[in-house]
Amino acid sequence: MSKAVECIRCHAQMEVGYLLDATHSGYQQQNWSPGEPKPSFWMGLKLAKDQVLPVTTLKCPRCGYLESYAIPQSQDGVLASGRSSSQRQSLAAVLIGLGLVALMILLGVVFLIRAK
């Protein structure tokens, strides 16, 4: 992608963008991971963390044709942005852990108050 990409259907210049994934925590950029999906007990899918790539999608403003690329880094003005799935999963695990600790502390305080 060293220069502007032309639509294969109507030959207009494609626009850079990304597709959204709706999650419980909001919207995220789609990512690509190699191989077949493997279920994970805690996080939905097991990932090869070092191989997850953000998906950059080009859209034709004239006919709406979409073309997607898994680009590892910024290349010639096409930015690969957003957190990887493994980063989101790590963050989610930390937040869930903190939420559980807070809930346990709250329940302990409630039981101490009721015991008096």
C-alpha positions in Angstrom: 0.0 0.0 0.0 2.7 2.4 -1.0 0.2 4.7 -2.8 -3.5 5.5 -2.9 -5.6 2.4 -3.5 -8.0 2.5 -6.4 -11.4 0.8 -6.2 -11.4 -2.3 -8.4 -15.1 -1.7 -9.4 -15.4 2.0 -10.2 -11.8 3.2 -10.0 -12.4 5.9 -7.3 -9.7 6.5 -4.6 -10.5 4.4 -1.5 -10.8 5.9 2.0 -9.0 4.5 5.0 -11.1 3.4 8.0 -11.8 0.4 10.2 -14.7 -1.9 11.1 -16.1 -2.0 14.6 -16.6 -4.9 16.9 -19.3 -4.4 19.5 -18.3 -5.8 22.9 -19.6 -5.6 26.5 -17.2 -2.8 27.1 -18.1 -0.7 24.1 -16.7 -0.6 20.5 -13.3 -1.9 19.5 -11.4 -2.1 16.2 -11.5 -5.5 14.6 -8.3 -7.6 14.7 -7.0 -10.5 12.7 -5.4 -13.7 14.2 -3.8 -16.6 12.3 -5.1 -20.1 12.4 -8.3 -21.7 13.6 -10.2 -20.2 16.6 -9.5 -22.2 19.8 -11.9 -21.8 22.7 -10.6 -20.4 26.0 -12.4 -21.0 29.3 -11.9 -17.5 30.6 -11.5 -15.2 27.6 -13.6 -16.6 24.8 -10.7 -17.5 22.5 -7.0 -18.4 22.9 -4.8 -16.0 21.0 -1.2 -16.0 19.7 -0.7 -12.6 21.4 2.3 -11.6 19.3 0.5 -12.4 16.0 -2.7 -10.3 16.4 -3.0 -7.5 13.9 -5.5 -4.7 13.7 -7.6 -4.7 10.6 -7.6 -1.6 8.4 -10.5 -1.4 5.9 -10.7 0.8 2.8 -14.0 2.0 1.5 -14.9 3.3 -1.9 -16.8 6.6 -1.5 -18.6 6.1 -4.8 -19.8 2.5 -4.8 -19.3 1.5 -1.1 -17.0 -1.5 -1.9 -14.9 -2.6 1.2 -11.4 -4.0 1.2 -9.7 -5.1 4.4 -6.0 -5.5 5.3 -4.2 -6.8 8.4 -1.4 -4.2 8.5 1.2 -4.7 11.3 2.4 -1.1 11.5 1.8 2.3 9.9 2.7 1.9 6.3 2.7 4.8 3.9 0.0 6.8 5.5 -2.3 3.9 6.3 -2.5 3.7 10.1 -3.0 0.6 12.1 -4.4 1.8 15.3 -6.2 0.5 18.4 -5.5 -2.0 21.0 -4.9 -5.6 20.1 -7.4 -8.3 21.3 -4.8 -9.6 23.7 -4.4 -6.2 25.3 -8.1 -5.8 25.6 -8.4 -9.3 27.2 -5.6 -8.5 29.7 -7.3 -5.3 30.6 -10.7 -7.0 31.0 -9.1 -9.7 33.2 -7.6 -7.0 35.5 -10.8 -5.1 35.7 -12.8 -8.2 36.5 -10.3 -9.1 39.2 -10.5 -5.6 40.7 -14.3 -5.8 40.6 -14.3 -9.1 42.4 -12.0 -7.8 45.1 -14.1 -4.7 45.6 -17.2 -6.9 45.9 -15.6 -9.1 48.5 -14.6 -6.1 50.6 -18.1 -4.6 50.3 -19.7 -7.9 51.4 -17.2 -8.1 54.3 -18.1 -4.6 55.5 -21.8 -5.4 55.2 -21.5 -8.6 57.3 -19.4 -6.7 59.9 -22.0 -4.0 60.2 -24.9 -6.5 60.5 -22.9 -8.6 63.1 -22.9 -5.6 65.5 
